[in-house]
Amino acid sequence: MAINDFFAGEIATELLKMLISISRKSLLCRASADQLITYIHELLPTIEEIKYSGVELPALRQSQLHRLSELLRSGVELSHKVLASSRWNVYRNLHLAKKMDKLEKTVSKFLLGPMQAHILADVHHTRFEMAERFDRVDNSVRHLEQYFENIKIGVGGGGWVEEAVRSVNEDVVDGNAAVGLGFGKIKVREMVVGREDLWVVGISGIGGSGKTTLAREVCKDEQVKCYFRERILFLTVSQSPNVEQLRTKIWGYIMGNERLDANYVVPQLMPQFESKSEAARTLIVLDDVWTLSVVEQLVCRIPGCKFLVVSRTKFQTVLLSYEVELLSEEDALSLFCHHAFGQKSIPLAANQNLVNQVVTECGRLPLALKVIGASLRDQTEMFWLSVKNRLSQGQSIGESHEINLIERMAISINYLPEKVKECFLDLCSFPEDKQIPLDALINMWVEIHDIPETEAYAIVVELSNKNLITLMKEPRAGGMYSSCFEIYVTQHDILRNLALNLSNRATINDRRRLVMPKRENGIPKEWLRYKHKPFEAQIVSIHTGEMKEVDWCNLEFPKAEVLIINLTSSEYFLPHFINRMPNLRALIIINYSAKYACLHNISVFKNLSNLRSLWLEKVSTPELSGTVLENLGKLFVVLCKINNSLDEKEVAKVFPNLFDLTLDHCDDLTQLPSSICGMNSLQNLSLTNCHNLTQLPLELGKLKSLEILRLYACPDLKTLPNSICGMKRLKYIDISQCVNLTCFPEEIGGLVSLEKIDMRECSMIRNIPKSVLSLQSLQLVICDEEVSGIWKEVEKAKPNVHIQVSEPYFDLNWLKE
């Protein structure tokens, strides 16, 4: 029969192979793949019976089955593409998932329609056997549907972004980030450890050559860590540094007092130490230094202390410097292949000549190899050829050709989907060498591009996969259980310059993004020159020191939807032109100074009727009484002084439609005011790293719409109010590192929607109420091994509940913050 090839096991065997590969390749999908393997094995006997039945099918049905066979063959090809695709290539995976869904529906019509019934009737001639096989097919199709749905929603893991962070860390551990730097690492280590006569050494090289990567590899070297007894401070200086703040950090680290008051004045001539003991050895790494004057202000001769200066140029005061060389051809090919193919050599199926030509055009620069390689991953040969042709039209990359490097990488940017490209260009709105809070970035994209959060997160992962950004976890209060807002985005300065270059090609009044590239003393002269005409920018980014009322001028931004104010000051007068931003949707105010900033001219908030997202960081929270931010949905208060600003009885009237409130690292927050309980629309309440928070309001249960309650790292919190048991919509509660919390409320079983409890490092909780058996929606409890026993009875009574024991984690680095 024409269908014999299919039933001979080719497709079934191929499908099994693919499922086994999926099981090995994807941790997230392993359980689903293993289940699918079982179901396919269950179907194989039926396939074999039909194969060997000896009954010839009518020609019409043979043609139908032949068509089904061909359809399934195309499905196998599609599945091969799914397996070949990087699991972090979210856009491609979503595209393939849609194709798989379409294929699945078409196949289901064949399998569940009358044709399947005819086949089984012709072969077996019994209604009973036909029904039995229908059941098998039905079950398999249902599990296939569940399997693909699990792939799409990321069941079993921490989500796309968490996995992308993990993949970056895996690259670092595996050494993929340091290809070709072995010789340089040895040379720099010799300067740092072997030459006690040198107190300042350097690493220099052109942009994108791997200077920072080399410096970080040296810091992770066991010999270096042992020599300095892990007393290593890594600081990023950048083009517009706050020198006094850097001096304070260096001095505090050397003196062993890393919590120096912001008002502490570092002596210009640091005193000499008589002791030269091994205990005093310290390595200070100054990365991305641009000028000699900065080196002279930061570097000082102290016995036992050594400075490693990383820069693009060699400075006279740096006694010995290693110049980073371009990669060898072999290392360049290996690095490129890792990012283009996921392996260290050219695959047999690839066009070797074409790959080698593209690698040559990248100029043996690590950054270019990573970015261009990642942009070509999973692309067709025609796409590769097009990129190669465009690359070959440029000049060669050399020490004096950073602009050419930018132009070459711009080629990969131009091939991005339009929405992803725009999001990449938006990144230039944040200061160089600063960590960008992921939530602030996501909120900005959601508002300015009118996309859902899920798509914004997918874009973050897409940019990370293409090496255009780096995702990193850096919780400021220690522990590995940080939440999503403790994930940060960083970007190489050349990539930021690339985004600025592409964004600034329009005239200043017509640019979509109006950005101060570095910290200025006031409004840039270029802005003032064209102030007579409205600026069309949708994103406005300001980066200054202290600004007084007289320092501002009348500027018009009628189309601005996002305003980012980056400041370095303890006093700041908000500009009057905020009043004339009728379309402003997202406002981000971040203070980079050591002191809290006091904001003046708060009255501008009264006209922000369309504001939907507000991010305040390192400021004294302003009093907003009399102001109504009717459309504000998200409020983030990070590292701020609350100053009783939330105690007002009318706080619910100020934020009538707030659904997401985050208070993070607010040290003066001792009690959450009861006024919060009047926010009826609140769905997400995060009180994290508030180390002095001792009490929650008794009436917290009035928040009937609350779905997420995050109380992470609030060590002084001892009880949870009983009223929370009435939160019928609450799905997730996180009490991790609430080390003094002793119990759950007795009626916790009333949380009928609760799906997940995270209680890591809650060793004081030794018993759980019997009502937990009534938690009908509970699926996951995460806890330490020492308290896991209290959940055993629940696990027995409720098989759907999984008790996940967390791994011990010991890290005191947060004490340095």
N, C-alpha and C positions, 0 to 999 in steps of 0.2 A: 504493500500500500504506500501511497505517497506520504502518509503520516508516519510510516515506519521509522524514518530517520529521527523524528521527534521522540517517538516512544522507545527507540533503541537506547535511549539514555543520554544522548548528547546534550540536549538542553537541560534535562534534569541534573545531570552530573555537573554541567557548567554552573548551573545555579547554586548547587551545593558548594562548589569551589569558591564561588563569589561570597556566599554567606560565611564560610569559614574564614575567608580573607577579611571580611568586615568584622567578624568576631575578634580577629587578632589585631586589626588595625585600629578600631575605634573602641575605646574604653566605654564611651557613652552608650554605644549601641550593642555592646557585647551580649547583654542578657537577651535583648530582642532577637539578635542573630542566632543565638543558641536555640531559642524557642522555634525559630523558623526552620532551622535544620531538622529539628524533631518532626515538625509537621510535614516537611518534604519527604522525610523518610517514611512517614505514614502513607503518603500518596504513592510512593514507588511501587508497592505491591499491586495497586490498582492499575498503574501504568503497565507493569509487566503482564498482568492478566489480559489486558486489551491487546498487548503486543503479540502474545502467544495464543490468542483465542482461536486463530485459524479461520476466522470469519471474514469474508471479503465484503467491504462496505460498498454501497451504491456509489456511482461516479459523482453524483451531486454532493453527497456527504464527504467523499474523499476530497473534493475540491474545497469544501468548506473547511475541513480539517487542515488541508494544505495551507489555506489562507491563515488559519490560526497558528500553524507551525511557523510560517514566515513572520507573523506578528510577534511571536515569542522570540524568534531569533533576533529581531530588531530590539526586543526588550533586553536580551542578553548583551547586545552591543551597547545599549544605553547604560546597563548596569556596569559594564566595564568602564565606561566614562565616569560613572559615579565613584567607582573604586579608585580610578586614576586621579580624581580631583582631590586637591588638598582639603582636609576637613575644615581648614580655617578660611577657605575661599568661599565666604558665605553667599556672595551674589551668584557665583556659578552653581553652588549647591542648591540654592533656592530655585534657580532656573531648571536644573536637572530634576529637582523634586516635582516641579509642575509637569514636566514631560512624563515623569514616572506615574504621576497621578492620572494623567490622560491615558497612558498605556494601560494602567490598572483597570480603569473603568471600561475600556474597550475589551480587554481580556475577560472581565467579569461578565460582560454580555454574552460572550461565547460560552463561558463555563457554566453560567447559571441559566442560560436560555434554553430553548427547545432543542438546539443542536446537540447539547451535551446529553439531553435525555434520549435523543435518537441514537447517538453513539452507544450509550450504555445498553439501550434496549436491543439494538442490533447485535451487540457482542454477547450479551449475557441472557437476553430473552426473559428476564424475570424482573418483576416490578420491585420486589423486596431488595435485590442487590442494587438496583438503580437508586433507590432511596438511600441506601447505605452509603453509596459513593457520593451522592449529592451532599450528604452530611459532611463527608470528608472535605470535599471541595469548598463548601460553605465555611467550615472552620478555618481552612487554610487561607481563604481570601480575607476573612475577618482579621486573622492575625497578620497578614500582609499589610492590610490597611492600618492596623495598630502600629506595626513596625515602621512604616513610612511616616506616620504621624509623630512617633517618638523621635525619629531623626529630625523632623522639622522643628519640634519644640525643645529639643535638647534635654530629654528626660535623663536623669541619672547623673547630671553634672552640675557645675556651678555656672553654666551659661556661656554664651559665646565669648564675652569679654574676659571672664575668669580663665577660660581655656586659652585665650590668646595670651594673657599674662603668663600662664603656665608654660606656653610654648616658647616664649622669649627666655624664661628662666632655664628651660631645657637646653636651648641653644647655647646659653652661657656655660652651663654645666658640661655639655658635650664638647665645648671648645670651638664650636662653629663660628663664634663671634670673633675669634682671635686667629684666624687662618693667616699664616705667613708672618706672624709676629714673634715667633720663637727666638730668632736671633736677636731682635731688638729687646726682647724681655731679658735675655741674658746680659746684654750690654748695660741696660738701665739698672738691673739688679746689682751689677758690679759697681756702678757709680753710687748707688744708694747704700749698699751694705759694705762693699769692699774698700771704699775710699773714705776713711774717717777724717782725712784732711780736708775734704770738701763739705761745706755746709749748705751750699745751694747748687743744684744740678738741674738740667732741663731736658725736655723732649720738644723737638721742633719739627715742622713739616707743613706741607701745603694743606689746605682745607680738604677734608674728606679722605686723608691718607691713613687714618686710624690712630691718631695721637691719643685721643681720650681712651679708646679701647685698650691701647698699650698701657697707659697709666693705670687703668683699672686692673688689668691683668697683673701688673707688678704689685699692686696693693693686695691682691689675692694670693700672691706667691707665699708658700709656706715658710721659706727661708726669710723673706722680708718680714712677714708677720711675727716670726719667732724673734728676729733681731730687734724689732721695735716693740716686742711684747704686745702686739696688736694695738699699739697707740698710734693710729693712723687717722688723720683728718683729711677728708677730700672736700675741697671747696671749688665751686664754679664761679669764676670772676666775671666774665662777659665784657662787652664793650662799654657798658654804662654801669659800673659797679658802685655799690655803696661801701666805700673804702673803710669808713669808721666802723660800720657793722662787721665787716670782714675782720678788721683788726681786733675787735672785741671778741669775736669767735676764736681767733687764733690765740690770743692772749689767755682767754679763759680755759682753752684746751690745754695749753702748756702749763698753766698754773693749777690745773686740776679742778677748776671751778667753772663748769660750763653753763652755770645759770647766773652769770654776771648780770647785774642790773643794767638796763638799757642806758642809764645815765652815767655808767662808769666810764671814766676818761682813761683811755690807754696811754701810758707815757710814751712820748715821742721817741725817747731813747730808752729802750727796754733794759733794765738792770742786768748785769752779768751774774751768773751763778758760779759759786766756787765749786760746787759738786759736779762731777762728770761721771756719775754712776750710770750703770746700765739701765736702772729703773727710770732714769730721766729721758731715755731715748724717745724721740717723737718724730714722726714723719708727717710733714704738712704738704699736701698736694694742692697746688693752685692751677686749676684747669682753665683753659680758654682766656689767657692773659693777652691783652692787646697792646699795652704801652709800657715803656720803661718806667715812667713815673709811678705807675701802679705797683710795679715790682719793688721799687725803692721804698714805697710806703708800707708794703706788706712784709717784705723779707727783712729779717734781722738776725744777727749772729748770736746764737745762744748755745752754749755747750750741750751736746746731746741731741740738739734739734736740727733736723735736716729738711730743707725745702726742695720740692720737685716742681719746677715751673713748666707748664705745658703751654706752648704758644706756636704761632705760625712763623715767628721770626726769632732769631737768636739775639739775646740781650747781653750787653757788656758785663753786667753784674753777675750773670750766670756763668760760673767758672768753667763748667764742662757741660756740653749738651749733645744728646744723641739725635741725629736727624733721621726721621722715619723715611725709609726708602719705599719706592713703589713695589708692589707685589711681583714676585717672579711670574713668568708665564704659567708655570704649573700651578702655583697657589692661586693665581687669578682665575684660572679655569675651574679649580676646585671650589672656590668661593662662589663663583657664578653658578655652577651646576647645583650647588646646595640650594640656592634660592630659586633657580629656574626649574629644577627637576626633583629636588628633595634627595639628591644623592651627590657624591663627590666626583662623579665622572659623567661623561656624555652617554646617555642611553643608546642602546643599539639601534632603536627605531628612529632616533633623531638624525637630522641632517648635520653631520659633523663639521663640514666645511662652513655651513651657515653659522653654527654655534661659535666656531672659532673666530669667524669674522666679527660677530657681535662682541665677543670678549675683547678682541683687539681694539675695537672702537671705544671700549670703556676705559682705555688708557691705564689699566692695571691699578686703578684707584678703588679701594674697598667700597666706598659709599656708592660710586657709580655702578659697580658690579652688583651690589645688593639691590639697589633701586630698579635698575634696568632688568636684572635677572628676574626679580619678583614680578615685574610688570609683564613679562613674557610667559610666565608659568601658565600651563594649560591652554595656550593659544595655538592657532593653526600655523602651518609653515608659511602661508601667504602673509599672515600678520607679522611673523618674524622677519620676513623678507622686506616688508614695508618699513619696519623699524630700522633694520640694518641700512637700508638705502638712505633714510633720513639722517641716521647717525654719521654715515660716510660723507655727507655733504658739509659737515662742520670741520673746524680746524682741530688739530691734535691737542690733547690735554697735556699741559705742562705746568711748571711752577708759576708762570705768569698768566695762566689761562683759566682762572677760576670762573670767569664769565662764560667761557666755553663749556666748562663742566656744568654750570647751571643750565645753559642752553640745551645740552645733551640730555640732562635729566628732565627738562621741560617736555621732551618728546614723549617720555613715558606718562607724564601728567596729561598731555593732550589726548592720550588714548583712553583715559579713564572715562567711565560713564559721567555724563554732565553733572548729575547731582553730587557724585563722589568728588569730582574735580572741584566744584564750588566749595564743598566742605573742607577739602584740603587747603584751598586758598584762604578760607576763613581763619586758619590757624595762625596766620601772620599777625592777627589782631592781638595776640598775647605777647608779652615781653619775651625777649630771647633768654634762653637758658633757665626758664622758670618752669616749674611743674604746673600743668594746667589741670585743675580738678575736673575729673571726668563728668560729674554731674553738671557743672557749669557749662561745659562744652555741649553736652547732650541737650540741655535746656535751650541753649542758644540756637542749635540746629533745628530743634523742634519748632521754635517760634519763627525763625527767619525763612525756613525752607518748607514749612507746612507739611512736615512728615511725622509719622508716629514714632514713639520712642524706640520701638523694635527696629525700625529701619535705621534710625540714628545709631543704635548700637551696632547694627550690621555694617554700617559705613566705618565706624571706628575699627572694627575687626578687619575690614577690607584694607584700610589704610595701613594697619599694623602688618598684615600679611605682605603688603607690598613694600615694607620697610620705609614707609614715608613718615611714620610716627613710631614711638616706642611706648608700650604700656607697662607701667610699673606699679607695684604695690608698696606703699610706704606709710603704714599707719603711724600716726604721731604719738600713740600711747602704748605701743608695744603689742605683741600678740599677733597671731596669724589669722585671727578670725575677723578681720576688718570687713566692713561693708563696702558696697559698690562705690560710695562716694569717697572712699579712701584709696581708690585707684586713680593714678595720675597719668597724664599724657605728656611726654617730652618729645622734643624734635631737634634734630641736628641743626646747627645754625645755618649751614649751607642750604638745607631744605627750607628753612624759614626765609632765607634770602631769596630762594627760588619763588616761594609763594608771594613775597613782596614784589619781586621783579614782575611777575605775571599780573599782579593786582594793580600795579602802578603804571601800566602802559596807556591807560586813558588819561585825559587831562584831569587836573586835580579836582575840579568841580564835578566831573562826571564819573569819578571812580565809585565802584560799588562798596569799596572798603577804604575809609580814610584813617590812616594809621600813623602814629608817631613811632618810627622804627626803634628808637631808643629813648632813654629818659632825657627830657628837656627841662630847661629852667622855666619855661613858659610856653605860650602858644608859638608854634613854629612860624618863622617869617613867611614861608610859602603859603600857609593858611591865611595869614593876615593880608597878604598881597591880593588875594582873591575873595576877601570877605564881603565885598559889595554884591556878590552873586550867591544865591543859595547853593549849598552843597547837596548833591544827589545821593550821597552815601547811605546805604542801608545799615552798615556797621561803622561806628565811630569808636576809635580806640585812642585814649589819652594816657600818656605816661609822663608824669612830672613829679617834682618835689612838692614843697609847700606852695599852695596857691591861695592868695587873698582875693578879695572882691575886685580890687583894682587891677589884678593880673589878668582878668578875663576881658573879653570884648564881645560885641554882638555878632554872633555867628548863627546862621540859619541852616537847620537840618530837617527840612519838612518830611523827608522820607525815611529818616533813621528809625530802625526797628530794634537795634541792639546798641547799647552804650556801655563800653568797658572803660572804667576809670582805674588805672594803676597808679598808685601814689606811694611816695616814700616820705612820710612826714607825720608829725603828731597833731598838726592842725591843718584843716582843709576846708576851703570854702567851695561849695558845690556851685557850678556855673549856672547863671540865670537862663542860658539858652535851653536848659532841660525843660523849662516851662513851655518852650515852643517846639517840643517833639511830640506831636499829637499821636504818632503811630508807634511810640516806644513800647516794646513788648518785653524786653529783657534788659535788666540793669545789673551790672556786675561791678562791685567796688571792692578792690583788693589792696590792702596796705602792706608793703614789703619792709617797712621800718621795724625797728625793735620795739617801739612803743605803740600803744593803742592810739589810733587817730580819732580826734574829735571832729565830727562833721558839722559844718555850719551851713546856713541857708537851707534848712530842712523844709522850708515852705514849698520848695519845688516839687515835693512829693504830691502835693494837693492836686496837681494838674495831670498826674499820670494815670488817667482813668483806664487806659488800655494795657497797663503794665500787668504781665502775667507771671513773671519770674524775677525774684530779687535775691541776689547773692551778696552778703556782707561778710567781709573777712578782716580781722584784726582792727576793728573800729569799736568805738563806744556806741552802742546801739542807740539810735536817736529816739526821742519821744515823738510819737506820731498822733497824739491826741487831737481830735478835730479833723483828721485826715481820713478819707474813706478810699481804700484801694479796692474798688469793687470787683475788678477782674483778676486780682492777684491770686494765683493758684498755688505757687510754690515759693516758700521762704526758707532760705538757708542762712543761718547765723553761725559763723565758724570763727573760733578763736577770738570771740568778742567779749566785751564787758557789757553785761545785760543792763546793769544800773537800774533795776526794778522797772524797766521799760515795758515788761509784760504784765505788771501788776495792775494796770489800769482796768477798771471794770468794763470799759467800753472797747477792750481789745478785740472782742468778737465783731464789733461794729467796724473797726478799722479794716479787718480782713474778713468780710462776710462770706466769701466763697473760697477760702483757703482750704486746700485738700492735702497739702504736703508741707509739714513743718519739721525742720532739722535744726537742732541746737547741738553743736559739736565743740568740745573743748571750751566751754564757757565756765571758767573756774569760779566766778562769783554767783553762779546759780546754785543756791542751797535748797530751795523749795520751788517746785513747779507751781506757779500761781493758779488758783482755782478759776481765774478768768478764762484760761485755756479751754475749760470744759464747756464753754458756750459756743465753741466753734463746731457747729453741727455738721458741717460738710467735710471735716477733717477725716482723711482716709489713711494717712501715713504720719506717724509721730515717731521721730528719732531723737532720743536724748542720749548722746554718745560721748564718752570720755569726759563727762561732767563729774570730776572727782570729788566735788564737795556737795553733790546733790544727796540730800538725806531723806527727802519725803516727797511723795506724790499726792496730789489732792484726793481726798476721800471720794469725791464725786466724779472721778475720772471716767467711771462707767457711763456717764452721760454722752460720751462720744460714741453714739450708736452707729456711726458710719465707719468707724475705724477698722481697717483691715490689717495694718502692720503696726506693731508696737515694738520698737527697738530701744532697749535700755542697756546697750553694750558698754562695759567698762565704767560703771558707776559704783565704785567700791564702797561708798558710805551708805548706799541704799539698803535698808534692812527689811522692809516689808512691801508687799504689793497690796493696794486697796482691794477690799472684797468686791467693790462695785464693778471691777473689770469683768467679773463673771457674767455680767449681763450684756457684754459686747457680742451680739449674735453674728456679726460679720467678721470678727477677728480671725484671720487665717494664720498669722505668724507672730510669734513672740520670741524675742532675743534678750536673754538676761546674762549672756556670757560675761565673765569677769566681774559680775556683781558678787564679790567674794564674801560679803557679809549678809547676803540674802539667805534667810533660814528656812523659808517654806513657801509653798504655793497657797493661794486662797482655798479654803475648804470646798467651795462650790465651783471649782474650776471646770467641772464637768458641764457647766452651763454654756461653755464656749463651743457651740454646736458646729461652727465652721472652722475651728482650729485645725490646721493641717501640719504645722511644724513648730517644734519647741527647740530652741538652741540654748543650752545651759552649760556650756563648757566653763571650767574653772569656777564652778559653784559648789565647792566642797562642803559648805555649811548646810546644804539641803540634804537631809538624811532620810526623809520620809516624804511620801506623796499622798494626797488625799484619796480616799476610795472612789471619789467622784470622777477620777480620771478615766475610769472604765466607761464612763458615759460620753467620752470624747469621740463621737461617732465618725468624725472626719479626719482624725489624727492619722498621719502616715509616717512621720519621721520625728525621732527624738535624738538630738546630738548631745552627748555628755562625756565626762571623763570616766575612765575605767572604775575608779574608786566609788562612784555613785551609780554606776550602771545597774547594780544589783536591785535597786529599788524599783526598776522598771520591768524586771523579769516577769512578774505576775501579769502585768499589762500585756507584755509580748505574747504570753501564753494564751491569754483570754482573747486577744485581738490579733490574729495572724497577719493582718494587713499592716500592722505597725512595725516599723523597723527601728531598732535601737542601734544607733551608730556610735561606736566608741572612738573618740578623737585621740589622735596621737599626742603624747606629751610634747610640749613646746616650751623651751626655756630660752628667753632672750631678754637681756637687761639693757639692750641698746637704747630703749626708750627713755632710760634715766638720763641720757645725755641731752634730751631735747629741752 
